[in-house]
Amino acid sequence: MGAVWRSDNTSQDGRNKRAPSPKSSRTSAKGRRKTARRLTLLVGISLLAGGGYLGWQELDSARWQSHWLSRYAADLDYVVKPGPSPRIQFPEDGPFDRRLGYVDLPRFIQQLSQRNFRIEEQARFSRALLDYTHRGFFPPYPEDSQAGLTINDCRGVPIYTNSYPRQYYERFEDIPPLVVMSLLFIEDRGLLDASRPHANPAVDWPRFTKAAISQLEKRLGLSGQAAGGSTLATQVEKYRHSPEGRTGDPQEKIRQMISASVRTYREGPQTLATRQRIVRDYLNSVPLSAAPGHGEVHGIADGLRLWFGADFREVNRLLDPRSADEVDAQARGLALRQVLSLLIAQRRPSYYLGAGREEMATLTDSHIRLLANGGIIDAGLRDAALGQRVLGQSPSRDSAIRQVDATKGITVARMRLAGLLGLPLYDLDRLDLTASTPLQGDLQAQISEYLVRLADPAFAESVGLFGDRMLSPEKTAAVRYSFTLFERGEEGFQVRVQTDNTNQPFDINEGSKLELGSTAKLRVLTTY
């Protein structure tokens, strides 16, 4: 058998293959590189387009951030256990944290421990929450719409309650839809979009980008209209927890956005209920300057009453769509104008509710027309609101403080509590604090009423106070009585009643000394 050998340059049919020239090899390699670059560019563009599309979808739907943030926020937990806590972080600043007493808690604890008070129970932060707060973010706890000092008697019955604000919206459903739509039209139009169940209300990216560009232009000295990037969610975080209620720098804005985002997803990835609560909380707590003689004003309800002399319930009734055909059109227009004025005034409350009332009225007119152009209100309500003017009200005509019976026992309890905490009564009444006193409320009230009735000659005679060397009818009103009742207990004597009939701040039991002559001393000693 024989074998036929072929060289590499010979084809199977015996014809010679021509060896490629160097020029054709270079052309072929260059073509392959060009094709590869095109493919790489095409793949890169596809990835960028896909990533951009996915990013846009995420910004619109918040699907992934709702999933991860809700899982993260679920670990930011705490439990209350007996004794002092080794794992807790107190707030360091923020208007609401200061007003409610949270910032001063370490000082209060130290002062009270020196007076033989002890911590019965305290919160333990989870490790995730402790790390989160150590990084400077605001803890996502449920915040009350109303807070203030409450003093209970020995049976746990409140004898003194001073809560702020006095009136507020308990539920989102209690807010007239016209108030909600007006607020969102001014501040955050897409907040309650039901087609985005996982939306993050803390971030409005187009608005945030516009605000960032305007700030950059400002730093570069370029002229341009300033734009705000705050959503309602970040505004609530700002005026409650940021230093002085302000956004001092970009880092503070980021802190507000992250804190608001985590708080939003604390209860799960579905956020519509949380977004509704943000609207309610904003209306209940928005700062509206300070009224002379009353102090800080927070919330639309107290703002309507103190600044405009309007009744909160009546305003809500006038703006309720169910009563639109039954109420006077002018009254409804005035109610809308009052609410809009407060929503606008929150931007510069000290100015707009003071010297800037005319400017506030002009801005309100502009917003009324915008609401009509946007289909929020009809032409009739627009004209009625434009025809009204909000009149200033002297805050001294009404009290911002809930009226209570300031008996001597309550006064003593408040004064002692203020002394223990080192606070004036104004600050004490605004603490988120519940305290107990050994007084028995109903018995205190009964004896106080009895001492007051002793000034009535007929009653004084009925109990045997008239006679020789005793009272006469014309002297009953001049006598001052005081009464203190102690009850022996396992831990010593407890004051159950402490009162007098002076009807003045001066307390005979606490602040008086009795000087007796020798005969009077003998009578007192003999009696005892």
C-alpha positions in Angstrom: 0.0 0.0 0.0 1.2 3.5 -0.8 0.4 6.8 0.9 -0.1 10.1 -0.9 1.3 13.1 1.1 0.0 16.6 0.6 1.6 19.8 1.7 -0.4 22.4 3.7 -0.6 24.5 0.5 -2.2 21.8 -1.5 -6.0 21.3 -1.6 -7.7 18.0 -1.6 -8.1 18.0 -5.4 -4.5 18.5 -5.8 -4.5 22.2 -6.6 -2.2 24.5 -4.8 -3.6 27.0 -2.2 -2.2 30.5 -2.5 -0.7 31.7 0.8 -2.3 34.9 2.1 -0.4 38.1 1.7 0.6 40.2 4.7 -1.7 43.0 3.5 -4.8 40.8 3.3 -4.0 39.5 6.8 -3.8 43.0 8.3 -7.1 44.0 6.6 -8.9 40.9 7.9 -7.6 41.5 11.5 -8.7 45.2 11.3 -12.1 44.1 10.2 -12.5 41.7 13.0 -11.5 44.4 15.6 -13.9 46.8 14.1 -16.7 44.3 14.3 -15.8 43.5 17.9 -15.8 47.2 18.8 -19.2 47.6 17.2 -20.5 44.6 19.0 -19.1 45.9 22.3 -20.6 49.3 21.7 -23.9 47.7 20.9 -23.8 45.5 24.0 -22.8 48.6 26.1 -25.6 50.7 24.7 -28.0 47.8 25.3 -26.9 47.4 28.9 -27.1 51.2 29.5 -30.5 51.3 27.9 -31.7 48.3 29.9 -30.1 49.7 33.0 -31.6 53.1 32.4 -35.0 51.5 31.7 -34.8 49.4 34.9 -33.6 52.4 36.8 -36.5 54.5 35.5 -38.9 51.7 36.3 -37.4 51.5 39.8 -37.7 55.3 40.3 -41.3 55.1 39.2 -42.4 52.0 41.0 -39.9 51.7 43.9 -40.3 47.9 43.7 -36.8 46.9 44.8 -36.2 49.6 47.3 -39.5 48.8 49.0 -38.5 45.2 49.3 -35.0 45.8 50.7 -35.8 48.9 52.8 -38.8 47.1 54.4 -36.6 44.1 55.3 -33.9 46.4 56.7 -36.4 48.6 58.7 -38.0 45.5 60.2 -34.7 44.9 62.2 -34.8 48.5 63.6 -36.7 47.4 66.7 -36.7 47.8 70.4 -38.3 46.2 73.5 -39.0 47.6 76.9 -37.6 45.7 79.8 -37.2 46.2 83.6 -34.2 48.3 84.8 -32.0 50.8 83.0 -31.0 50.1 79.4 -27.4 49.4 78.3 -28.4 49.9 74.6 -30.2 53.1 74.0 -29.5 56.3 72.0 -31.2 59.6 73.0 -31.9 62.3 70.4 -29.3 65.1 70.4 -31.3 67.9 68.7 -34.5 68.8 66.9 -37.4 71.1 67.8 -39.9 68.4 68.7 -37.3 66.2 70.4 -36.4 69.2 72.6 -40.0 70.3 73.3 -41.2 66.9 74.2 -38.2 66.3 76.5 -36.4 63.5 74.7 -33.1 65.5 74.3 -33.0 66.2 78.0 -33.7 62.7 79.2 -30.1 61.9 80.3 -30.1 65.1 82.4 -33.6 64.3 83.9 -32.4 60.7 84.7 -29.3 62.0 86.4 -31.2 64.6 88.5 -33.9 62.3 89.5 -31.5 59.5 90.5 -30.0 62.0 93.0 -33.4 62.3 94.6 -33.8 58.6 95.1 -35.8 57.9 91.9 -35.0 54.8 90.0 -35.6 53.5 86.4 -38.3 50.9 86.5 -38.3 50.1 82.8 -36.5 51.4 79.7 -36.2 50.6 76.0 -33.5 48.3 74.6 -32.5 49.0 71.1 -31.8 46.2 68.7 -28.2 46.1 67.4 -29.4 47.3 64.0 -31.3 50.2 65.5 -28.4 51.1 67.7 -26.0 51.2 64.7 -28.6 53.1 62.7 -29.0 55.9 65.3 -25.2 56.0 66.0 -24.9 57.0 62.3 -27.1 60.0 63.0 -30.4 58.9 61.5 -33.7 59.5 63.2 -35.2 56.4 64.9 -38.4 55.2 63.1 -40.8 55.0 66.1 -44.5 55.8 66.0 -44.9 59.5 66.8 -48.1 60.8 68.6 -50.2 63.6 67.1 -50.8 65.0 70.6 -48.6 65.1 73.6 -48.1 67.1 76.8 -48.1 66.8 80.6 -50.5 64.5 82.3 -50.7 64.1 86.1 -52.7 61.2 87.6 -53.9 60.8 91.1 -53.2 57.8 93.4 -55.7 55.7 91.6 -54.4 56.5 88.1 -57.3 59.0 87.3 -56.0 62.1 85.4 -56.4 65.3 87.5 -54.4 67.5 85.1 -54.0 67.2 81.4 -52.4 69.8 79.1 -52.0 68.3 75.6 -50.8 70.0 72.4 -52.3 70.6 70.0 -55.7 70.9 71.5 -57.5 69.7 68.4 -56.2 67.6 65.6 -57.2 65.1 62.9 -57.3 61.6 64.5 -57.6 59.8 61.2 -56.8 60.6 57.6 -60.5 60.0 56.8 -61.4 62.9 59.0 -59.7 65.4 56.8 -61.9 67.0 54.1 -60.7 65.9 50.7 -60.5 69.6 49.6 -57.9 70.2 52.3 -55.9 67.2 51.2 -56.0 68.1 47.5 -55.1 71.7 48.3 -52.1 70.6 50.4 -50.9 68.2 47.8 -51.4 70.6 44.9 -49.1 73.1 46.8 -46.5 70.8 48.2 -46.4 67.2 46.9 -48.8 66.4 44.0 -48.0 62.7 43.5 -47.9 61.7 47.1 -51.2 59.7 47.2 -50.9 58.2 43.7 -52.7 54.8 44.3 -51.3 53.4 41.1 -47.8 53.2 42.8 -48.4 51.0 45.9 -44.7 50.8 46.8 -43.8 54.5 46.2 -41.2 56.1 48.4 -42.7 59.4 49.5 -39.4 60.7 50.8 -37.8 61.1 47.3 -39.2 63.0 44.3 -36.2 62.6 42.0 -37.1 65.2 39.3 -37.8 67.7 42.0 -34.7 66.8 43.9 -32.6 67.1 40.8 -34.0 70.5 40.0 -33.3 71.7 43.6 -29.7 70.3 43.4 -29.1 72.2 40.1 -30.6 75.4 41.6 -28.3 75.1 44.6 -25.3 74.5 42.3 -26.2 77.6 40.3 -26.5 79.6 43.5 -23.0 78.5 44.6 -21.6 79.4 41.2 -23.2 82.8 41.4 -25.5 82.2 38.5 -29.0 83.8 38.4 -31.9 81.4 38.6 -35.1 80.7 40.4 -34.5 78.7 43.7 -36.3 75.4 43.8 -37.1 73.3 46.9 -36.6 69.5 46.9 -38.4 68.7 50.0 -41.4 66.3 50.0 -43.9 66.3 52.8 -42.2 63.3 54.3 -38.8 65.0 54.5 -40.4 68.2 55.7 -41.9 66.4 58.7 -38.5 64.9 59.5 -36.9 68.3 59.1 -39.1 70.4 61.4 -39.3 67.7 64.0 -35.8 66.3 64.2 -33.2 68.4 62.3 -31.2 71.0 64.3 -33.4 74.2 64.6 -35.9 72.5 62.1 -33.7 73.5 59.2 -31.7 71.9 56.3 -28.3 73.4 57.0 -26.3 71.5 54.3 -26.6 68.7 51.7 -25.7 66.1 54.3 -28.7 67.1 56.4 -30.9 66.8 53.4 -29.6 63.2 52.8 -30.2 62.4 56.5 -33.8 63.6 56.2 -34.4 61.6 53.0 -32.9 58.3 54.4 -34.7 58.7 57.8 -38.0 59.4 56.0 -37.5 56.5 53.6 -36.8 54.0 56.5 -39.8 55.3 58.5 -42.0 54.9 55.4 -41.1 51.2 55.0 -41.2 50.4 58.7 -44.6 48.7 58.3 -43.9 46.9 55.1 -43.4 47.5 51.3 -47.0 48.8 50.8 -46.9 52.5 51.5 -50.3 54.1 50.7 -51.5 54.0 54.4 -48.1 55.5 55.5 -48.4 58.2 52.9 -51.9 59.1 54.1 -50.5 59.2 57.6 -47.8 61.6 56.5 -50.6 64.0 55.2 -52.4 63.7 58.6 -49.2 64.2 60.6 -48.2 67.2 58.6 -51.5 68.9 59.1 -51.5 68.1 62.8 -47.9 69.3 63.5 -46.8 71.9 61.0 -45.1 74.8 62.8 -47.1 78.1 62.6 -45.0 80.5 64.6 -45.7 81.5 68.2 -48.7 83.4 69.4 -48.2 86.1 72.1 -49.2 84.8 75.5 -49.5 81.2 74.2 -46.2 80.1 72.9 -45.6 77.7 70.0 -48.5 77.0 67.6 -48.5 73.7 65.8 -51.1 72.2 63.4 -53.9 73.6 61.3 -56.5 73.2 64.0 -54.8 75.4 66.6 -53.6 77.7 63.8 -57.2 78.4 62.7 -58.3 79.1 66.2 -55.4 81.2 67.4 -54.5 83.2 64.2 -57.9 83.6 62.6 -60.4 83.0 65.4 -62.0 80.2 63.3 -63.7 77.1 64.8 -61.9 73.9 63.6 -65.0 71.7 63.5 -67.0 74.4 61.6 -64.2 74.8 59.0 -64.2 71.1 58.4 -68.0 71.0 58.1 -67.9 73.9 55.5 -65.3 72.1 53.4 -66.9 68.7 53.6 -68.2 67.9 50.1 -71.3 66.3 51.6 -72.5 69.6 52.9 -71.4 71.8 49.9 -75.0 72.4 48.8 -76.2 73.2 52.2 -73.7 75.8 53.4 -73.3 79.4 52.5 -70.9 79.9 49.6 -69.2 82.9 51.2 -68.6 81.0 54.4 -67.2 78.1 52.5 -64.9 80.4 50.5 -63.7 82.0 53.7 -62.9 78.5 55.2 -60.9 77.5 52.2 -59.0 80.8 52.2 -58.2 80.4 55.9 -56.8 76.9 55.4 -54.8 77.9 52.3 -53.4 80.9 54.1 -52.0 78.6 56.9 -50.6 76.2 54.3 -48.8 79.1 52.6 -47.7 80.7 55.9 -45.8 77.6 57.0 -43.0 78.7 54.6 -42.2 81.8 56.7 -44.7 81.7 59.5 -43.3 84.4 61.7 -43.4 86.8 58.7 -46.6 85.8 57.0 -48.6 85.7 60.2 -47.1 89.0 61.4 -45.9 91.9 59.2 -46.4 90.0 55.9 -50.2 89.5 56.0 -50.7 91.5 52.8 -48.1 89.5 51.0 -49.7 86.3 52.3 -53.1 87.4 51.0 -51.6 88.0 47.6 -50.1 84.6 47.5 -53.3 83.0 48.7 -55.2 84.7 45.8 -52.7 83.3 43.4 -53.0 79.8 44.8 -56.8 80.0 44.7 -56.7 80.7 40.9 -54.2 77.9 40.4 -56.5 75.5 42.2 -59.3 76.5 39.9 -57.1 76.2 36.8 -56.1 72.7 38.0 -59.6 71.6 38.5 -59.4 71.3 42.3 -62.2 73.8 42.9 -64.9 75.2 40.7 -65.4 78.7 39.5 -68.1 79.5 42.2 -65.8 78.5 45.1 -62.9 80.3 43.5 -64.9 83.6 43.3 -66.2 83.1 46.8 -62.7 82.6 48.2 -61.2 85.5 46.3 -64.0 87.8 47.6 -63.1 87.0 51.3 -60.3 88.4 53.4 -58.7 86.7 56.5 -58.9 89.0 59.4 -56.2 88.9 62.1 -57.2 87.7 65.5 -55.6 88.7 68.8 -54.4 85.5 70.3 -55.2 86.8 73.8 -58.9 86.4 73.1 -58.6 82.6 73.3 -56.4 80.4 75.3 -54.0 77.9 73.6 -54.0 75.9 76.9 -56.8 73.6 77.9 -58.5 75.1 80.9 -58.4 72.9 84.0 -59.4 73.4 87.6 -56.1 74.6 89.1 -56.6 73.4 92.6 -53.8 73.8 95.2 -53.0 70.1 95.0 -52.4 70.3 91.2 -50.4 73.5 91.6 -48.2 71.9 94.3 -47.7 68.8 92.1 -46.7 70.9 89.1 -44.3 73.1 91.1 -42.6 70.1 92.7 -42.3 68.3 89.3 -40.8 71.5 87.7 -38.3 71.7 90.6 -37.3 68.1 90.2 -36.6 68.5 86.4 -35.3 72.0 86.6 -37.8 73.5 84.1 -40.2 76.4 84.1 -43.9 75.5 84.0 -44.2 76.5 80.3 -41.7 73.9 79.3 -43.0 71.3 81.8 -46.5 71.5 80.3 -45.1 70.6 76.9 -43.2 67.5 77.9 -44.4 64.1 76.7 -44.7 63.1 80.3 -47.1 61.3 82.6 -46.6 61.7 86.3 -48.4 60.3 89.4 -49.2 62.1 92.7 -50.3 60.6 96.0 -53.3 63.0 96.0 -56.8 61.5 95.7 -58.6 63.6 93.1 -62.2 63.2 94.1 -61.6 63.7 97.8 -59.4 66.7 97.1 -62.2 68.3 95.1 -64.8 67.6 97.8 -62.8 69.2 100.5 -61.8 72.1 98.4 -65.5 72.7 97.6 -66.3 72.4 101.3 -63.7 75.0 102.4 -65.1 77.4 99.8 -68.7 77.0 101.1 -67.6 78.0 104.5 -67.5 81.6 103.3 -71.3 81.4 102.9 -72.9 82.7 106.2 -75.8 80.3 105.9 -73.6 77.2 105.5 -71.2 78.4 108.2 -74.1 78.7 110.6 -75.4 75.2 109.6 -72.1 73.6 110.6 -72.0 75.4 113.9 -69.3 78.1 113.4 -71.3 81.0 114.9 -71.4 81.7 118.6 -69.6 83.4 121.5 -66.0 84.1 120.7 -66.6 82.4 117.3 -67.5 83.6 113.9 -70.1 86.2 113.1 -72.0 86.3 109.7 -70.1 89.4 108.5 -66.7 87.7 109.0 -67.1 84.4 107.2 -65.7 85.7 103.9 -62.5 87.0 105.6 -61.4 83.6 107.1 -58.9 81.5 105.2 -58.9 77.8 105.7 -56.3 75.2 104.8 -56.5 71.4 105.0 -53.9 68.6 104.7 -54.7 64.9 105.0 -52.1 62.2 105.4 -52.6 58.4 105.1 -50.2 56.0 106.8 -48.8 53.4 104.4 -46.1 50.8 104.2 -43.6 53.4 102.9 -44.6 56.2 105.2 -47.2 58.9 105.1 -48.9 59.8 101.8 -50.5 63.2 101.2 -54.0 62.5 100.0 -55.4 66.0 100.3 -53.7 69.4 100.3 -55.9 72.4 99.7 -57.2 75.8 101.0 -59.8 78.3 100.0 -57.6 81.3 99.1 -58.2 81.0 95.3 -54.7 82.5 94.8 -51.3 81.1 93.8 -50.1 81.5 97.4 -50.4 78.1 99.2 -50.9 78.3 103.0 -49.8 74.7 103.5 -46.5 75.1 101.6 -45.5 78.8 101.9 -46.7 80.1 105.2 -45.5 80.3 108.8 -47.8 80.8 111.7 -46.9 83.2 114.5 -48.9 82.8 117.6 -49.1 84.7 120.9 -48.5 82.9 124.2 -52.2 82.3 124.8 -52.8 81.0 121.3 -49.8 78.7 121.7 -51.3 77.3 124.9 -54.6 76.7 123.2 -53.0 75.0 120.3 -50.9 72.7 122.6 -53.9 71.9 124.7 -55.9 71.0 121.6 -53.3 68.7 120.3 
